[in-house]
């Protein structure tokens, strides 16, 4: 029995009997009053509607007792006709909290993938910060202290394959294993509340990614002193001459080619190479990064801390996640454009409740950059 509705003179008598713990001698009268109160509640609801005073059964170490969760002062202030919602484990404050902020021990929770887990099974703010620090430190270690750094920056298709392997095996797989070990609902964590938001949201994501690239490209062209029409026409040239001080268009394209991504790829010679390059350089990073950043990190940054309430609201978390996403690329010239992309992707994920529109935006942005910026129209 989760709750009873009490009214009338029986309440005072029952309260007096509740001042002592349950014993065999007190069990019968208390349960008798409970049954009478239940009958009166049903009759009252049928005749006059539900006017309830919620009580709950509480299990304590010393025994089992039934306590009312409204004391005399609350009754005088609220009067009849007011219901106080209560959780099954605490007072009125617990209902508002919904269990948020309670630290789950390692391995607790079912770890199911159906997204049915409660918010208490999701990562906290501290978990998101910890994950990001490990990712960035791991990326710095790989690029600066291992032979993979020069290999990733080498031109040719092998660098792209190494990049895909590092993304999925070096970052995504350990993150997935960690999330499962913590008992978090993996599907809900990585894909959002709505796994499939609908084709309309995917189209909106693709349009947003294209719009972000157009805006970012126009801003960069303006900063380089290149007319917008000339920039879009020049970005479609396959051959770009070496940069000279008198040729801002060539300087801009040279900067694009010398970026981290541009130094890792070469123009494809046939359609099969073009499809493979698109899958490795545009689609794979979009899927992997959005699952981790707009999935895990954005969710964690909106959650309470281990030692206190949440620091970031939804909008703040979107912007902070976008900045951290851009910073993790370790490419200073691309920090602004990637932050802009991250904000758009985060807004789509929050508005739709799914990470899939963010993936669509990211993949479209990467595809545009690959086709127009890095390859110079080679696709």
JOPE-V271999 format. One record per pair of residues at least 12 apart in sequence whose C-alpha atoms are under 10 Angstrom apart, sorted by the first residue. I is the first residue (numbers start at 1). J is the second residue. If there is no record, write none. Layout:
# JOPE-V271999
I,J + I,J
This chain:
# JOPE-V271999
1,55 + 1,56 + 1,57 + 2,54 + 2,55 + 2,56 + 2,57 + 2,58 + 2,88 + 3,38 + 3,52 + 3,53 + 3,54 + 3,55 + 3,56 + 3,57 + 3,68 + 3,86 + 3,88 + 4,34 + 4,35 + 4,37 + 4,38 + 4,41 + 4,52 + 4,53 + 4,54 + 4,55 + 4,56 + 4,57 + 4,68 + 5,34 + 5,37 + 5,38 + 5,39 + 5,40 + 5,41 + 5,42 + 5,44 + 5,45 + 5,50 + 5,51 + 5,52 + 5,53 + 5,54 + 5,55 + 6,33 + 6,34 + 6,36 + 6,37 + 6,38 + 6,40 + 6,41 + 6,51 + 6,52 + 6,53 + 6,54 + 6,55 + 6,68 + 7,37 + 7,40 + 7,41 + 7,44 + 7,51 + 7,52 + 7,53 + 7,80 + 8,37 + 8,40 + 10,33 + 10,34 + 10,36 + 10,37 + 11,33 + 11,34 + 11,37 + 11,68 + 13,30 + 13,33 + 14,29 + 14,30 + 14,31 + 14,33 + 14,34 + 14,66 + 15,30 + 15,66 + 15,67 + 15,68 + 17,29 + 17,30 + 18,30 + 18,65 + 18,66 + 18,67 + 18,68 + 19,65 + 19,66 + 19,67 + 20,65 + 21,62 + 21,63 + 21,64 + 21,65 + 21,66 + 22,62 + 22,63 + 22,64 + 22,65 + 22,66 + 23,63 + 23,64 + 30,66 + 49,81 + 50,81 + 50,83 + 51,80 + 51,81 + 51,82 + 51,83 + 52,80 + 52,81 + 52,82 + 52,83 + 52,84 + 53,68 + 53,69 + 53,70 + 53,75 + 53,79 + 53,80 + 53,81 + 53,82 + 53,83 + 53,84 + 53,85 + 54,67 + 54,68 + 54,69 + 54,70 + 54,82 + 54,83 + 54,84 + 54,85 + 54,86 + 55,67 + 55,68 + 55,69 + 55,70 + 55,84 + 55,85 + 55,86 + 56,68 + 56,69 + 56,86 + 56,87 + 56,88 + 56,89 + 56,90 + 56,91 + 57,88 + 57,89 + 58,88 + 58,89 + 58,90 + 59,89 + 69,84 + 69,85 + 69,86 + 69,90 + 69,91 + 69,92 + 70,83 + 70,84 + 70,91 + 70,92 + 87,99 + 98,118 + 98,119 + 98,120 + 99,118 + 99,119 + 99,120 + 99,121 + 100,118 + 100,119 + 100,120 + 100,121 + 100,122 + 100,124 + 100,303 + 100,304 + 100,305 + 100,309 + 100,310 + 101,119 + 101,120 + 101,124 + 101,125 + 101,303 + 101,304 + 101,305 + 101,306 + 101,307 + 101,308 + 101,309 + 101,310 + 102,119 + 102,120 + 102,121 + 102,124 + 102,304 + 102,305 + 102,306 + 102,307 + 102,308 + 103,120 + 103,121 + 103,123 + 103,124 + 103,304 + 103,305 + 103,306 + 103,307 + 104,120 + 104,121 + 104,122 + 104,123 + 104,124 + 104,182 + 104,183 + 104,306 + 105,121 + 105,182 + 105,183 + 106,181 + 106,182 + 106,183 + 107,179 + 107,180 + 107,181 + 107,182 + 107,183 + 107,184 + 108,121 + 108,181 + 108,182 + 108,183 + 108,184 + 109,121 + 109,122 + 109,180 + 109,181 + 109,182 + 109,183 + 109,184 + 109,185 + 110,180 + 110,181 + 110,182 + 110,183 + 110,184 + 110,185 + 111,179 + 111,180 + 111,181 + 111,182 + 111,183 + 111,184 + 111,185 + 111,186 + 111,187 + 112,180 + 112,183 + 112,184 + 112,185 + 112,186 + 112,187 + 112,188 + 113,180 + 113,183 + 113,184 + 113,185 + 113,186 + 113,187 + 113,188 + 113,189 + 114,185 + 114,186 + 114,187 + 114,188 + 114,195 + 115,184 + 115,185 + 115,186 + 115,187 + 115,188 + 115,189 + 115,190 + 115,191 + 115,192 + 115,193 + 115,194 + 115,195 + 116,185 + 116,187 + 116,188 + 116,193 + 117,183 + 117,184 + 117,185 + 117,186 + 117,188 + 117,189 + 118,184 + 118,185 + 119,184 + 119,185 + 119,303 + 120,184 + 120,303 + 121,182 + 121,183 + 121,184 + 121,185 + 121,189 + 122,179 + 122,182 + 122,183 + 122,184 + 122,185 + 122,186 + 122,188 + 122,189 + 122,296 + 122,299 + 122,300 + 122,303 + 123,179 + 123,182 + 123,183 + 123,184 + 123,185 + 123,189 + 123,296 + 123,297 + 123,299 + 123,300 + 123,301 + 123,302 + 123,303 + 123,304 + 123,305 + 124,297 + 124,299 + 124,300 + 124,301 + 124,302 + 124,303 + 124,304 + 124,305 + 124,306 + 124,310 + 125,297 + 125,298 + 125,299 + 125,300 + 125,301 + 125,302 + 125,303 + 125,304 + 125,305 + 125,306 + 125,307 + 125,308 + 125,309 + 125,310 + 125,311 + 125,312 + 126,300 + 126,301 + 126,303 + 126,304 + 126,305 + 126,306 + 126,307 + 127,296 + 127,297 + 127,300 + 127,301 + 127,303 + 127,305 + 127,306 + 128,293 + 128,296 + 128,297 + 128,298 + 128,299 + 128,300 + 128,301 + 128,302 + 128,303 + 128,305 + 129,297 + 129,300 + 129,301 + 130,297 + 131,175 + 131,178 + 131,292 + 131,296 + 131,297 + 131,300 + 132,292 + 132,293 + 132,296 + 132,297 + 132,321 + 132,324 + 132,325 + 132,328 + 133,328 + 134,171 + 135,170 + 135,171 + 135,172 + 135,175 + 135,328 + 136,324 + 136,325 + 136,327 + 136,328 + 136,329 + 136,330 + 137,328 + 138,170 + 138,171 + 139,166 + 139,167 + 139,170 + 139,171 + 139,328 + 139,329 + 139,330 + 140,328 + 140,329 + 140,330 + 142,166 + 142,170 + 143,330 + 148,162 + 148,163 + 148,166 + 150,264 + 151,163 + 151,264 + 152,260 + 152,261 + 152,263 + 152,264 + 152,265 + 153,258 + 153,259 + 153,260 + 153,261 + 153,262 + 153,263 + 153,264 + 153,265 + 154,260 + 154,263 + 154,264 + 154,265 + 154,266 + 155,261 + 155,262 + 155,263 + 155,264 + 155,265 + 155,266 + 156,263 + 156,264 + 156,265 + 156,266 + 156,267 + 156,268 + 157,264 + 157,265 + 157,266 + 157,267 + 157,268 + 157,273 + 157,276 + 157,277 + 157,280 + 158,264 + 158,265 + 159,261 + 159,263 + 159,264 + 159,265 + 160,261 + 160,264 + 160,265 + 160,266 + 160,276 + 160,277 + 160,279 + 160,280 + 160,281 + 161,276 + 161,277 + 161,280 + 161,281 + 162,280 + 163,264 + 163,280 + 163,281 + 163,284 + 163,285 + 164,279 + 164,280 + 164,281 + 164,284 + 164,285 + 164,288 + 165,280 + 167,284 + 167,285 + 167,288 + 167,289 + 168,284 + 168,285 + 168,287 + 168,288 + 168,289 + 171,288 + 171,289 + 171,292 + 172,288 + 172,289 + 172,291 + 172,292 + 175,292 + 175,296 + 176,190 + 176,292 + 176,296 + 179,296 + 186,295 + 186,296 + 187,291 + 187,295 + 188,295 + 188,296 + 188,299 + 188,353 + 188,354 + 188,355 + 189,291 + 189,292 + 189,294 + 189,295 + 189,296 + 189,297 + 189,298 + 189,299 + 189,300 + 189,354 + 189,355 + 190,288 + 190,290 + 190,291 + 190,292 + 190,293 + 190,294 + 190,295 + 190,296 + 190,297 + 190,298 + 190,299 + 190,354 + 190,355 + 190,356 + 191,290 + 191,291 + 191,292 + 191,294 + 191,295 + 191,296 + 191,349 + 191,353 + 191,354 + 191,355 + 191,356 + 192,291 + 192,294 + 192,295 + 192,296 + 192,299 + 192,349 + 192,350 + 192,352 + 192,353 + 192,354 + 192,355 + 192,356 + 193,349 + 193,350 + 193,352 + 193,353 + 193,354 + 193,355 + 194,349 + 194,352 + 194,353 + 194,354 + 194,355 + 194,356 + 195,352 + 195,353 + 195,354 + 195,355 + 195,356 + 196,352 + 196,353 + 196,354 + 196,355 + 196,356 + 196,357 + 197,349 + 197,352 + 197,353 + 197,354 + 197,355 + 197,356 + 197,357 + 198,352 + 198,354 + 198,356 + 198,357 + 199,356 + 199,357 + 200,357 + 201,348 + 201,349 + 201,351 + 201,352 + 201,354 + 201,356 + 201,357 + 201,358 + 201,360 + 202,348 + 202,352 + 202,354 + 202,355 + 202,356 + 202,357 + 202,358 + 202,359 + 202,360 + 202,361 + 203,357 + 203,360 + 203,361 + 204,348 + 204,357 + 204,358 + 204,360 + 204,361 + 205,344 + 205,345 + 205,348 + 205,349 + 205,355 + 205,356 + 205,357 + 205,358 + 205,359 + 205,360 + 205,361 + 205,362 + 205,363 + 205,364 + 205,365 + 206,357 + 206,358 + 206,359 + 206,360 + 206,361 + 206,362 + 206,363 + 206,364 + 206,365 + 207,357 + 207,360 + 207,361 + 207,364 + 207,365 + 208,341 + 208,344 + 208,345 + 208,348 + 208,357 + 208,358 + 208,360 + 208,361 + 208,362 + 208,364 + 208,365 + 209,341 + 209,344 + 209,345 + 209,357 + 209,358 + 209,359 + 209,360 + 209,361 + 209,362 + 209,363 + 209,364 + 209,365 + 209,366 + 209,367 + 209,368 + 210,360 + 210,361 + 210,362 + 210,363 + 210,364 + 210,365 + 210,366 + 210,367 + 210,368 + 210,369 + 211,341 + 211,344 + 211,361 + 211,364 + 211,365 + 212,337 + 212,338 + 212,340 + 212,341 + 212,342 + 212,343 + 212,344 + 212,361 + 212,362 + 212,364 + 212,365 + 213,337 + 213,338 + 213,340 + 213,341 + 213,361 + 213,362 + 213,364 + 213,365 + 213,366 + 213,367 + 213,368 + 213,369 + 214,232 + 214,365 + 214,368 + 214,369 + 215,337 + 215,340 + 216,336 + 216,337 + 216,338 + 216,340 + 216,341 + 217,231 + 217,232 + 217,235 + 217,337 + 217,369 + 217,372 + 217,373 + 218,231 + 218,232 + 219,337 + 220,252 + 220,336 + 220,337 + 221,248 + 221,249 + 221,252 + 223,252 + 224,248 + 224,249 + 224,251 + 224,252 + 225,248 + 225,249 + 225,252 + 226,247 + 226,248 + 226,249 + 226,252 + 227,249 + 230,249 + 231,248 + 231,249 + 231,250 + 231,252 + 231,253 + 232,372 + 232,373 + 233,372 + 233,377 + 234,249 + 234,250 + 234,252 + 234,253 + 234,372 + 234,373 + 234,376 + 234,377 + 235,249 + 235,250 + 235,252 + 235,253 + 235,369 + 235,371 + 235,372 + 235,373 + 235,374 + 235,375 + 235,376 + 235,377 + 236,371 + 236,372 + 236,373 + 236,375 + 236,376 + 236,377 + 236,378 + 236,379 + 237,253 + 237,372 + 237,373 + 237,375 + 237,376 + 237,377 + 237,378 + 238,267 + 238,372 + 238,374 + 238,375 + 238,376 + 238,377 + 238,378 + 238,379 + 239,375 + 239,376 + 239,377 + 239,378 + 240,253 + 240,254 + 240,257 + 240,376 + 241,253 + 241,254 + 242,254 + 243,255 + 252,373 + 253,372 + 253,373 + 253,374 + 253,375 + 253,376 + 254,373 + 254,374 + 255,333 + 255,373 + 255,374 + 256,333 + 256,334 + 256,369 + 256,373 + 256,374 + 256,375 + 256,376 + 257,373 + 257,374 + 257,375 + 257,376 + 258,374 + 259,331 + 259,332 + 259,333 + 259,334 + 259,374 + 260,329 + 260,330 + 260,331 + 260,332 + 260,333 + 260,334 + 261,281 + 261,329 + 261,331 + 261,369 + 261,370 + 261,374 + 262,369 + 262,370 + 262,373 + 262,374 + 262,375 + 263,374 + 264,281 + 265,277 + 265,281 + 265,370 + 265,374 + 265,375 + 266,374 + 266,375 + 266,378 + 267,370 + 267,371 + 267,374 + 267,375 + 267,376 + 267,377 + 267,378 + 267,379 + 268,375 + 268,378 + 268,379 + 269,378 + 269,379 + 270,378 + 270,379 + 271,379 + 273,379 + 274,371 + 274,378 + 274,379 + 275,379 + 277,370 + 277,379 + 278,363 + 278,366 + 278,367 + 278,370 + 278,371 + 278,379 + 279,363 + 279,367 + 281,363 + 281,366 + 281,367 + 281,370 + 282,362 + 282,363 + 282,364 + 282,365 + 282,366 + 282,367 + 282,368 + 282,369 + 282,370 + 282,371 + 283,359 + 283,360 + 283,362 + 283,363 + 283,364 + 283,365 + 283,366 + 283,367 + 284,359 + 284,363 + 285,359 + 285,362 + 285,363 + 285,366 + 286,358 + 286,359 + 286,360 + 286,361 + 286,362 + 286,363 + 286,364 + 286,365 + 286,366 + 286,367 + 287,355 + 287,356 + 287,358 + 287,359 + 287,360 + 287,362 + 287,363 + 288,359 + 289,325 + 289,358 + 289,359 + 289,362 + 290,325 + 290,342 + 290,345 + 290,346 + 290,349 + 290,355 + 290,356 + 290,357 + 290,358 + 290,359 + 290,360 + 290,361 + 290,362 + 290,363 + 291,355 + 291,356 + 291,358 + 291,359 + 292,325 + 292,355 + 293,318 + 293,321 + 293,322 + 293,324 + 293,325 + 293,342 + 293,345 + 293,346 + 293,355 + 294,317 + 294,318 + 294,321 + 294,322 + 294,325 + 294,342 + 294,343 + 294,345 + 294,346 + 294,347 + 294,348 + 294,349 + 294,350 + 294,354 + 294,355 + 294,356 + 294,358 + 294,359 + 295,346 + 295,349 + 295,354 + 295,355 + 295,356 + 295,358 + 297,317 + 297,318 + 297,320 + 297,321 + 297,324 + 297,325 + 298,314 + 298,316 + 298,317 + 298,318 + 298,319 + 298,320 + 298,321 + 298,322 + 298,346 + 298,349 + 298,350 + 299,314 + 299,317 + 299,318 + 299,321 + 299,350 + 300,312 + 300,317 + 301,313 + 301,314 + 301,316 + 301,317 + 301,318 + 301,320 + 301,321 + 302,314 + 302,315 + 302,316 + 302,317 + 302,318 + 303,317 + 314,346 + 314,347 + 314,350 + 315,343 + 315,346 + 315,347 + 315,350 + 317,343 + 317,346 + 318,342 + 318,343 + 318,344 + 318,345 + 318,346 + 318,347 + 318,348 + 318,349 + 318,350 + 319,339 + 319,340 + 319,342 + 319,343 + 319,344 + 319,346 + 319,347 + 320,339 + 320,342 + 320,343 + 320,346 + 321,339 + 321,342 + 321,343 + 321,346 + 322,335 + 322,336 + 322,338 + 322,339 + 322,340 + 322,341 + 322,342 + 322,343 + 322,344 + 322,345 + 322,346 + 323,335 + 323,336 + 323,338 + 323,339 + 323,340 + 323,341 + 323,342 + 323,343 + 324,338 + 324,339 + 324,342 + 325,338 + 325,339 + 325,341 + 325,342 + 325,343 + 326,338 + 326,339 + 326,340 + 326,341 + 326,342 + 327,339 + 338,362 + 338,365 + 341,358 + 341,361 + 341,362 + 341,365 + 342,358 + 342,361 + 342,362 + 343,358 + 344,357 + 344,358 + 344,361 + 344,362 + 345,357 + 345,358 + 345,359 + 345,360 + 345,361 + 345,362 + 346,358 + 348,360 + 348,361 + 367,379
